[in-house]
Amino acid sequence: MEQFKRMSPPSFKGESDLLLAESWMREIEKIFWAIRCAEDDKVTLATYMLQALSAACRQEGEMEQYLEEKKASEKRPAALFQRQERKKAAHQSP
């Protein structure tokens, strides 16, 4: 695993373009060849790379959901006292 990581393997971003997926696989295969990776270890290392992708996608999905909720909350009208408090805070800021 450490040898594999040191080779800075490219991350697969889940592209649906077949050429990009094949290019990623060729780069990973080059690393496997360079570190003389055993066949059994290839599955483990490829799985590691795809799990990292999965985690990144989950984080990105959570961020997108947060931004959507934030936009929606900004569209809702604020109570009068909230608007007045914001104006006061804005005028009191240096």
N, C-alpha and C positions, 0 to 999 in steps of 0.2 A: 504494500500500500504506500509506504513512504517513498519508494523509488518512483512509483507511478505519479504521486503528487508532485515530486520534484521536477518531473518532466513538463509541468504546467499543461495538463490536458485541457483541450478546449471544452467549453461547456455546451451542451446541447440545449437549445432554447425552445425545443418543441416545434420547430418549423415544420410546416406541412409540405414544403417544397422538397421533392425527392432528391434533387441535386444537393441541397444543403445537408440533408440527412446522410446521404452517401459520403459527402465530403467529410462530415464529422466522423463517420465510421472509419474512413481511411486514415484520418489523423490518429484516432485511437489505436487502430491496428499498427501504425508506425511505432507508437509508443510501446505497445505490447512486444513488438519485435525487438526494439532497442533495449528493453529491460529483460528480454528473454523470459517473458511471462508464460507460466504454465497454463494449459488450456483450462483447467479447473479455476484458476485465479482470474481468468478473463471475465467469467460470468460475475464473480464477486465485484470486480472493479467496475465493470459496466453498470451493474446494479447500483453501486455507490454513486456513480455519476448521475444516473437517472433519479435516485432518491434526492440528491442535491437539487436537481431540477424541480422535482415535486415540491420540495420545501420552499424554493424560491417562488414558484407559481402560487402557492398558498399565501405567502406573504404579499405578493402583488395583488392577489384577489382581495385580501383583507384591506389593503390600502385603497383599492378602487371602491370598495364598499364604503369605507370611511369618507372618501371624497364625495361620493354620491349623497350620502346622508348629510354631509356638511352643506352641500349645495341646496338640498331640500330644506334644511333648517334655515338657511339664509333667505329663502323665499317666503317663509312663514312670517306674518307680521309680529313684531315684538310689542309687548305691552307698552303703554305710554311711559310709565315710570322707568322702564328699561332704556328707552330711547333718551330720556332726559338724563339718566345717570351716565350714559355713554357720552352725551354732549358735554356734561360737566367734566368728566374724566379727560376728554380730548382737549378742552380749554385749559385745564389745570396742568397738563403735561408741558414740560419745558420745550 
